[in-house]
């Protein structure tokens, strides 16, 4: 985790989880490895994590609505690509 959490701008996205580490994408597009134990319980790849600093304490919470909105958008883009794919469906 960066030392200056207020500079993170409010949200990060979990890009991947490997063992006890989560790779998170910061608002500027860079990634960092954070201890999985520092994130909300039950976090999954693709989750949007909302950061809030109050009285010097950092609170992290999964933003389920934003995560769902982004997943639906990604699925819609993939469905559009699959409709025009010459060799069939594209899988990720």
C-alpha positions in Angstrom: 0.0 0.0 0.0 1.2 3.5 -0.7 2.1 5.6 2.3 -0.1 8.5 1.2 -3.6 6.9 0.9 -5.4 10.2 0.5 -3.6 10.6 -2.9 -5.4 7.5 -4.2 -8.5 9.4 -5.1 -11.2 7.2 -3.6 -11.2 3.9 -5.5 -8.9 1.1 -6.6 -9.7 -2.1 -8.6 -8.6 -5.5 -7.7 -6.8 -6.7 -10.8 -5.7 -10.1 -9.6 -5.3 -12.3 -6.5 -2.3 -14.6 -6.1 -1.9 -16.4 -2.8 -1.8 -13.8 0.0 -1.4 -10.9 -2.3 -3.8 -8.8 -4.4 -2.7 -6.7 -7.4 -4.7 -3.5 -7.3 -4.9 -0.9 -10.0 -4.6 2.7 -8.8 -6.5 5.6 -10.3 -3.5 6.6 -12.4 -3.4 3.1 -14.0 -0.4 1.8 -12.2 -0.6 -1.3 -10.1 0.7 -2.3 -6.7 0.7 -5.5 -4.7 -1.3 -5.2 -1.4 -1.6 -7.8 1.3 -4.9 -9.6 0.7 -5.5 -9.4 4.5 -5.6 -5.6 4.2 -8.6 -5.7 1.9 -12.3 -6.3 2.8 -13.1 -10.0 3.5 -14.5 -11.8 0.4 -12.8 -9.5 -2.1 -12.6 -10.9 -5.6 -10.8 -10.1 -8.9 -12.6 -7.2 -10.5 -14.0 -5.7 -7.4 -14.0 -1.9 -7.0 -12.7 -0.9 -3.5 -13.8 2.4 -2.2 -11.3 4.1 0.1 -12.3 6.7 2.7 -10.0 8.4 5.1 -11.8 9.7 8.2 -9.9 11.2 11.2 -6.7 9.6 9.9 -8.2 6.1 9.7 -8.5 4.3 6.3 -11.7 2.5 5.7 -12.0 0.1 2.7 -15.3 -1.2 1.4 -16.3 -3.2 -1.7 -18.4 -1.0 -3.9 -20.8 -3.7 -5.1 -22.9 -1.4 -7.3 -19.8 0.0 -9.2 -18.3 -3.5 -9.5 -21.6 -4.8 -11.0 -21.9 -1.8 -13.4 -18.3 -2.4 -14.7 -18.8 -6.1 -15.0 -22.0 -5.6 -17.0 -20.3 -3.1 -19.3 -17.4 -5.5 -19.9 -19.8 -8.3 -20.7 -21.7 -6.1 -23.1 -18.5 -5.2 -24.9 -17.5 -8.9 -25.1 -21.0 -9.8 -26.4 -20.6 -7.2 -29.1 -17.2 -8.6 -30.1 -18.6 -12.1 -30.2 -21.3 -11.1 -32.6 -18.8 -9.9 -35.1 -16.0 -12.4 -34.5 -15.3 -14.4 -37.7 -14.2 -17.5 -36.0 -16.8 -17.7 -33.2 -16.9 -16.6 -29.7 -14.1 -14.7 -28.0 -13.3 -16.0 -24.5 -11.2 -14.4 -21.9 
